[in-house]
């Protein structure tokens, strides 16, 4: 590798930051995303999700159904520049029915921002997603939101994070007041008070007054009781709280905590500045040839998401690629690890929700969109140079099952195409009966809303009306050693055998009790709640 290329790759990695936002529904995730984009100069006016008609639609929610319901369903990628850094923000679904899409997105993230509602504290979906971050050792930055409304005591929230998640906390800033009396925040590092002025719906950048802690103007600008409360809280934090340890942060054992209000922009810009300073830069990735560094001279990356019809006018299919090493160049030819074929990467795009612009180069930490001519599957590795392959992305156990029927035979081709494309992008898992005479696909999902989205998109994007017939199962288990293992077992009770879209056996049970009973009866039959995908090489397209 030339010294020039080494220097170019090193500089590119140094200025890149990549993160996903995790939260429970309604914690304000899409609003925070909008405000980060506002400060990054990527948009000029922010639009809240549950917006009035006169306000803008939220930039990160592009699907018609998301805009109708005021929820985030799909993961999108938003790229913007701020203070010399290139930021890749992976905006994940906030709705609990779409946790699987979030798992896949977290596979492409270097950092996670955990968003918490100040009134509610930790909620079930946040805990669930935290476990995924913990499993992957991702650094977690906490933003306590909605301080402009009545909420719980900040010290109580820190204690809850420590007790329930086993994370040490370090408050980087501290709120002054709460609800109607929320006046701003104190920056502990700079020892400065930031007093904010409210703007209409927080659609513009917040103006603030910065005052040093010992400044005599504080008494005119801040009510006495709030000032004394701040001083008491700070004494307590300094006395019993730990020091900020970036090594622990990067190991996912300590979380820097920020307080603010995304709706009114209080504390958002300060959070962004410190995040860029403390966050993990693109790092090593595990592969079939061991750990590879982002400055490795050959290009490589993996597919973590597929999306059909982001632009309905062009019926396009986009593969989201996380660049792991080297330099990506427009029109380059790469090797496709699973099939062994070579693929020319034409029309690469920088992604910004539904808007896209062509790009010429990208580096480790970036996420690019590639036109998918039906070659890519989730978990695929593409590379140049020596063959390498990244770990695959697993599918998790669904909990709801339904037969999807096409009542109009003349729409057979559109139905097949729609189901196939939606399966490829992971919108829902597809299974089939082992009885060859029953060809209707079985949808398998984590939540009911996934079914609604599939039916909505089949109607909206493929012109196919469908009928759903619920099935009485709630538990799925993959047979680890495949069909051979099943052949050795005598008759199975209280379960039905299906095959997934890759032809592997899956047992469906009405409840956990039936599943446990079968495992007691057949202890040698190994069952797994996660589809047995270890590497993309093992994928066999269904």
Residue pairs with C-beta under 8 A, 6 or more apart in sequence:
1 297
5 297
5 327
6 295
6 297
8 327
9 294
9 295
9 297
9 326
9 327
9 363
9 364
10 295
12 327
12 363
12 364
13 281
13 282
13 294
13 295
13 363
13 364
13 365
14 281
15 84
15 85
15 86
16 85
16 86
16 87
16 88
16 281
16 282
16 363
16 364
16 365
16 366
17 85
17 86
17 87
17 88
17 110
17 111
17 275
17 276
17 279
17 281
17 365
18 87
18 88
18 90
18 108
18 109
18 110
18 111
18 282
18 365
18 366
18 367
19 87
19 88
19 89
19 90
19 109
19 110
19 111
19 112
19 113
19 141
19 275
19 279
20 89
20 90
20 91
20 92
20 102
20 105
20 106
20 108
20 109
20 111
20 112
20 113
21 29
21 32
21 33
21 89
21 90
21 91
21 92
21 112
21 113
21 115
22 92
22 102
22 106
22 112
22 113
22 114
22 115
22 126
22 129
22 130
22 133
23 29
23 94
23 114
23 115
23 116
23 125
23 126
23 129
24 94
24 96
24 117
24 120
24 123
24 124
24 125
24 126
25 71
25 94
25 95
25 96
25 125
26 94
26 117
27 94
27 115
27 116
27 117
27 120
27 123
27 126
27 145
27 146
28 115
28 117
28 145
28 146
28 262
28 263
29 72
29 91
29 92
29 94
29 115
30 48
30 49
30 58
30 60
30 61
30 72
30 91
30 94
31 46
31 48
31 49
31 58
31 262
31 263
32 113
32 115
32 143
32 145
32 262
32 268
33 58
33 59
33 60
33 78
33 89
33 91
34 43
34 46
34 47
34 48
34 58
34 59
34 60
34 262
35 46
35 202
35 262
35 265
35 268
36 87
36 89
36 268
36 272
37 43
37 46
37 59
37 60
37 78
37 80
37 89
38 44
38 45
38 46
38 204
38 205
38 265
38 268
39 82
39 205
39 268
39 269
39 272
40 80
40 81
40 82
40 87
40 272
41 80
41 81
41 82
42 78
42 80
42 352
43 59
45 56
45 203
45 204
46 56
46 59
46 202
46 203
47 55
47 56
47 57
47 58
47 59
47 203
48 55
48 58
48 201
48 202
48 263
49 58
49 61
49 70
49 71
49 72
50 70
51 57
51 58
51 70
55 201
55 203
57 67
58 67
59 78
59 352
59 353
60 72
60 76
60 78
60 91
60 353
61 67
61 71
61 72
61 73
61 76
61 353
62 74
62 76
62 310
62 353
62 354
63 73
63 74
64 460
65 73
65 452
65 453
65 456
65 457
66 72
66 73
66 74
71 94
71 95
72 91
72 92
72 93
72 94
72 95
73 93
73 95
73 98
73 449
73 453
74 93
74 98
74 101
74 307
75 90
75 91
75 92
75 93
75 101
75 102
75 104
75 105
75 305
76 91
76 351
76 353
77 88
77 89
77 90
77 91
77 320
77 351
77 352
77 367
77 369
78 88
78 89
78 91
78 351
78 352
78 353
79 86
79 87
79 88
79 89
79 350
79 351
79 352
79 366
79 367
80 86
80 87
80 89
80 352
81 87
82 272
82 276
83 273
83 276
85 276
86 365
86 366
87 276
88 365
88 366
88 367
90 105
90 108
90 109
90 367
92 101
92 102
92 105
92 106
93 99
93 101
93 102
95 447
95 449
96 124
96 125
96 128
96 446
96 447
97 445
97 446
97 447
97 448
97 449
97 450
98 446
98 447
98 449
98 450
99 125
99 128
99 129
99 396
99 446
100 395
100 396
100 426
100 446
101 305
101 426
102 129
102 132
103 132
103 393
103 394
103 396
104 304
104 305
104 378
104 393
104 426
105 304
105 305
106 112
106 129
106 132
106 133
106 136
106 138
107 136
107 302
107 304
107 322
107 393
108 302
108 304
108 305
108 320
108 322
108 367
109 138
110 138
110 139
110 279
110 280
110 281
110 282
110 283
110 365
111 138
111 139
111 140
111 141
111 275
111 279
111 280
112 129
112 133
112 138
112 139
112 140
112 141
113 140
113 141
113 142
113 143
113 275
114 126
114 129
114 130
114 133
114 140
114 141
114 142
114 143
114 255
115 126
115 142
115 143
115 145
116 122
116 123
116 126
116 142
116 143
116 144
116 145
116 157
116 161
117 123
117 145
117 146
117 151
118 144
118 145
118 146
118 147
118 149
118 151
118 152
118 154
118 157
118 178
118 259
119 146
119 149
119 150
119 151
119 152
121 152
121 156
121 157
121 160
122 160
122 161
122 164
122 165
127 164
127 165
130 140
130 165
133 140
133 252
134 252
137 251
137 252
138 252
139 249
139 250
139 251
139 252
139 279
139 280
140 167
140 252
140 255
141 255
141 256
141 258
141 271
141 275
141 278
141 279
142 161
142 169
142 255
142 256
142 257
142 258
143 258
143 259
143 260
143 262
143 271
144 154
144 157
144 175
144 257
144 258
144 259
144 260
145 260
145 261
145 262
146 261
146 262
146 263
147 175
147 178
147 182
147 259
147 260
147 261
147 266
147 267
148 179
148 182
148 261
148 263
148 264
148 266
149 178
149 179
150 178
150 179
151 178
151 179
154 171
154 174
154 175
154 233
154 259
155 233
155 236
158 169
158 171
158 257
161 167
161 169
161 255
161 257
162 168
162 169
167 252
167 253
167 254
167 255
168 242
168 248
168 253
168 254
168 255
169 241
169 254
169 255
169 257
170 241
170 242
170 243
170 244
170 245
170 254
170 255
170 256
170 257
171 188
171 237
171 241
171 257
171 259
172 187
172 188
172 189
172 244
172 256
172 257
172 258
172 274
173 185
173 186
173 187
173 188
173 258
173 259
173 260
173 267
173 270
173 271
174 185
174 186
174 188
174 230
174 233
174 234
174 237
174 259
175 182
175 185
175 186
175 259
175 260
176 182
176 183
176 184
176 185
176 186
176 193
176 195
176 222
176 226
176 229
176 230
177 183
177 226
177 229
181 223
181 226
182 261
182 266
183 195
183 196
183 222
183 226
184 193
184 194
184 195
184 196
184 208
184 266
185 193
185 194
185 259
185 260
185 266
185 267
185 270
186 192
186 193
186 194
186 213
186 230
186 234
187 193
187 194
187 270
188 234
188 237
189 274
191 212
191 213
192 210
192 211
192 212
192 213
193 210
193 211
193 212
193 213
193 218
193 222
193 230
194 208
194 209
194 210
194 267
194 270
195 208
195 209
195 210
195 211
195 221
195 222
196 206
196 207
196 208
196 264
196 265
196 266
197 206
197 207
197 208
197 209
198 206
198 264
199 205
199 206
199 207
199 264
199 265
201 263
202 261
202 262
202 263
202 264
202 265
204 265
205 265
205 269
206 264
206 265
206 266
206 268
206 269
209 221
211 217
211 218
211 221
218 227
219 227
242 254
244 254
244 256
245 254
246 278
248 254
249 255
249 256
249 278
250 280
256 274
256 278
258 267
258 270
258 271
258 274
259 267
260 266
260 267
260 268
260 270
260 271
261 267
262 268
281 294
281 365
282 294
282 324
282 363
282 364
282 365
283 293
283 294
284 291
284 292
284 293
284 294
285 291
285 292
285 294
285 324
285 325
285 390
286 390
286 391
287 300
287 381
287 388
287 389
287 390
287 391
288 387
288 388
288 389
288 390
288 535
289 386
289 387
289 388
292 300
292 324
292 325
292 388
293 325
294 324
294 325
294 363
294 364
294 365
295 325
295 364
296 325
296 326
297 325
297 326
297 385
298 325
298 326
298 383
298 384
298 385
298 386
299 323
299 325
299 326
299 327
299 328
299 329
299 332
299 334
299 382
299 383
299 384
299 385
300 323
300 324
300 325
300 326
300 381
300 382
300 383
300 384
300 388
300 390
301 321
301 322
301 323
301 324
301 325
301 328
301 368
301 381
301 382
301 383
302 321
302 322
302 324
302 379
302 380
302 381
302 382
302 390
302 536
303 319
303 320
303 321
303 376
303 377
303 378
303 379
303 380
303 382
304 320
304 321
304 322
304 378
304 379
304 393
305 319
305 320
305 378
305 425
305 426
306 317
306 318
306 319
306 320
306 372
306 376
306 377
306 378
306 424
306 425
306 426
307 317
307 318
307 320
307 425
308 315
308 316
308 317
308 318
308 421
308 422
308 424
308 425
308 461
309 315
309 316
309 317
309 457
309 461
310 316
310 318
310 354
310 356
311 354
312 460
312 461
315 461
316 371
317 371
317 372
317 373
317 374
317 421
317 424
317 425
318 349
318 351
318 369
318 370
318 371
318 372
319 369
319 370
319 371
319 372
319 376
320 351
320 367
320 368
320 369
321 367
321 368
321 369
321 370
321 382
322 367
323 362
323 363
323 364
323 365
323 366
323 367
323 368
324 364
324 390
325 364
326 363
326 364
326 384
327 361
327 362
327 363
328 345
328 348
328 361
328 362
328 363
328 366
328 368
329 360
329 361
330 345
330 346
330 348
330 358
330 359
330 360
330 361
331 344
331 345
331 346
332 344
332 345
332 384
333 342
333 343
333 344
333 345
333 384
334 342
334 343
334 345
334 382
334 383
334 384
335 341
335 342
335 343
335 382
335 383
335 384
335 387
336 342
336 343
336 375
336 376
336 380
336 382
337 380
337 381
337 382
337 383
337 387
337 388
337 389
337 536
337 537
338 377
338 380
338 381
338 536
338 537
338 539
339 375
341 375
343 375
343 382
345 370
345 382
346 371
347 358
347 370
347 371
348 358
348 359
348 362
348 368
348 369
348 370
349 356
349 357
349 358
349 359
349 368
349 369
349 370
350 356
350 357
350 358
350 359
350 362
350 368
350 369
351 367
351 368
351 369
356 369
359 368
362 368
370 376
377 424
377 536
377 539
377 541
378 393
378 424
378 425
378 426
379 390
379 392
379 393
379 533
379 535
379 536
379 539
380 536
380 539
381 388
381 389
381 390
381 536
383 389
389 535
389 536
389 537
390 535
390 536
391 534
391 535
392 533
392 534
392 535
392 536
392 538
392 539
393 533
394 530
394 531
394 533
395 426
395 429
395 530
395 531
395 533
396 446
396 529
396 530
396 531
397 475
397 476
397 477
397 529
397 530
398 429
398 444
398 445
398 446
398 476
399 445
399 446
399 447
399 474
399 475
399 476
400 444
400 445
400 446
400 447
400 448
400 450
400 451
400 470
400 474
401 431
401 442
401 443
401 444
401 445
401 470
401 471
401 473
401 476
401 508
402 442
402 443
402 451
402 468
402 469
402 470
402 471
403 440
403 441
403 442
403 443
403 468
403 469
403 471
404 419
404 440
404 441
404 442
404 443
404 454
404 466
404 467
404 468
405 440
405 466
405 467
405 468
405 469
406 412
406 415
406 440
406 464
406 466
407 465
407 466
407 467
408 464
408 465
411 463
411 464
411 465
414 462
414 463
414 464
415 458
415 462
415 464
415 466
417 462
418 457
418 458
418 461
418 462
418 464
419 430
419 441
419 458
422 428
422 454
422 457
422 458
423 429
423 430
423 501
423 542
427 450
427 453
427 454
427 457
428 443
428 444
428 445
428 450
428 451
428 453
428 454
429 443
429 444
429 445
429 500
429 501
430 441
430 442
430 443
430 444
430 500
430 501
430 542
431 441
431 442
431 444
431 498
431 499
431 500
431 501
431 506
431 508
432 438
432 439
432 441
432 442
432 498
432 499
432 501
433 440
433 442
433 498
434 497
434 498
434 499
442 471
442 498
443 450
443 451
443 454
443 468
444 476
445 451
451 468
455 466
455 468
458 464
458 465
458 466
459 465
459 466
471 508
472 510
473 496
473 508
473 509
473 510
474 509
474 510
474 511
474 512
475 508
475 509
475 510
475 511
475 512
475 514
475 515
476 506
476 507
476 508
476 509
476 529
477 506
477 507
477 509
477 515
477 527
477 528
477 529
478 500
478 504
478 505
478 506
478 507
478 527
478 528
478 529
478 530
478 531
478 532
479 485
479 486
479 504
479 505
479 506
479 507
479 525
479 526
479 527
480 526
480 527
480 528
480 532
481 526
482 504
482 505
483 505
485 525
485 526
486 497
486 505
486 525
488 524
489 522
489 525
492 507
492 518
492 522
493 517
493 518
493 521
494 509
494 510
494 514
494 517
494 518
495 507
495 508
495 509
495 514
495 515
495 518
496 507
496 508
497 505
497 506
497 507
498 505
498 506
498 507
498 508
499 505
499 506
500 506
500 531
500 542
501 542
502 539
502 540
502 541
502 542
503 540
503 542
504 531
504 532
507 515
507 518
507 527
509 515
509 518
515 527
518 525
519 525
519 527
532 538
533 539
